[in-house]
Amino acid sequence: MGNIFKTLFNRKKTEIFYERDMTPDKSRKLYKDIDENIKVFNEYLADCDDLISREFVVGNPNGPKHRMVLFNIDGLADKKVVHEEIMKSLMLFARQVPLEYSVGDKFFQLVKDGLITVAEVRETDNFGEAVLAVLSGDTALFIDKLDRGLILNTRGWEKRAVQEPSTEAVIRGSRDGFTETYRVNVALVRRRIKDPNLKVQTVRLGRHTRTDVGVLYIKGIANPSIVEEVLKRLNTIDISGVLESGYIEQMIEDNYLSFFPLLRRTERPDVAAACLLEGNVVILCDNTPFALIAPTTFFSLFQSAEDYYENWYIASLIRILRMSAAFLAVTAPALYVAMVSYHPGMLPTDLALSIGATREGVPFSTTVEALIMMLALEVLREAGIRLPGPIGQTIGIVGGLVVGEAAVRAGIVSPIMVILIAINAISSFAIPNFNLAVAFRLLAFVFLLFASVAGLYGIILVYLGLVIHLVTLKSFGVNYLSPLVSFKMKRVIDILVRPPLPFIKERPDYTKPLDRKRMRDLRQDQESEGGDEDADGR
């Protein structure tokens, strides 16, 4: 009986302990008594062994002495800045403070404006702001007999250096990529756009993580309605934590049931800068190198930064190749199944006989045969991604060759099926956007299923459903199939053919930019100015 009561008592005690919410509250103001401030601060960060607190006394030898206390987190704050720029400065310079400035508010203002040599200093009057700042890497400074404190910028944690993006191959262009540090990523964008109209609005998401999320746009180019919609959706997110930009992407996209990505993601600062110049909005999230770009369209996902770095005819050829590769990635296995199973009369006689000869002895139907090879390919692809780099590449290449050759020799699949699946895999790798390539890989199974049931009619039926689905999709109010929806011939041609740069004088229509002019024609401006002068002269 005693054990039962003991168990109930311990469980009740544990529940009370875990149910107690110690979330910092900005409504809780600081006290004038420094001991009370230390007590409350330690309550907020109880059982946090990485909390560093340092109490010390400063002041003029002939005047009053002031008790002070510093709070910061070990590993987040730069110890050198704390020691050299704060404590050393206070302990040395405070000795020389005139007596008339060594008391009350005058001393506080002197500490804030003159004694501390940290670049960024801001004032606070509540525990919520102070605790959150300390957890973000800053240092909180409290002074006895004052109900105000100072937050000092001492952020200096270990971070990864700027490196080349690992998920977006760079053929031509800058080789620096975003890192996991939010401020570094903002700086990488500002290096490319030295314009005061580039605005950065920061919000904090996650009740526990308080992750910094920045919304970047160029004032005067980006449409205010799109910027407001992005901020509105971000502010409606109420989740315990945001650990990666993928959380945000899934929370703010227009249709979470669609296969297709409704936000573009990138690891390259030059891509983010180019999209900002076109009127897009860029979302940067702390702790991840992946930025989100809104709005986006289906055809913009086929474009790459190198399209505008190379000559127009090279970029146009590559765009056509990507579109062709996307078609093969989706329908190559389905077309084979439809032709062999339902429409063999559409094949040339020699080809039909060759396919029949290679399939002799294969125990499965063409549908099962294609399904086996496609599933094997997906398993090999996933294994190659999860394994370490050199091993993953070896498994991907050797595994594909060994499995394909062994399957043909065992009579499980035909050689032509191995060739088709290889074409399907290579075509999916030609799509520059990873999310779009994954969507096409999933659609390939849908096409295969309908082709096995109704042949070419099934493929046409899926295409009709796909077009209907794409037409209904929107990304922050923008039609996903723009510019096909408005069908402006010049914009439609731009899908496949990238015009020479001197001819790209306007920004894309889908971003609804306030300033549509990308390039000014100096000759026309000079002629118009000359005409005005002539008119004035007459």
Secondary structure, DSSP 4 states (H G I P E B T S, - for coil): -HHHHHHHHHHHHHHHHHH------TTSBPPSSHHHHHHHHHHHTTT-TTEEEEEEEE--TTS--EEEEEEEETTTB-HHHIIIIIIHHHHHHGGG--GGGSSHHHHHHHIIIII---S-EEEE-BHHHHHHHHHTT-EEEEETT-S-EEEE--B----PPP---SSS--SSS------S-HHHHHHHHHHH---TTEEEEEEEE-TTT-EEEEEEEETTTS-HHHHHHHHHHHHT---S---SHHHHHHHH-S-TT-SS-SSEEES-HHHHHHHHHTT-EEEEETT-S-EEEES--TGGGG--GGGGTS-HHHHHHHHHHHHHHHHHHHHHHHHHHHHHHT-GGGS-HHHHHHHHHHTTT--S-HHHHHHHHHHHHHHHHHHHHHS-HHHHHHHHHHHHHHHHHHHHHTTSS-HHHHHHHHHHHHHHHT-S-HHHHHHHHHHHHHHHHHHHHHTHHHHHHHHHHHHHHHHH-EETTEETTTTTTTT-HHHHHHHH----GGG--B--STT--S--BSS--HHHHHHHHHHHHHHHH-
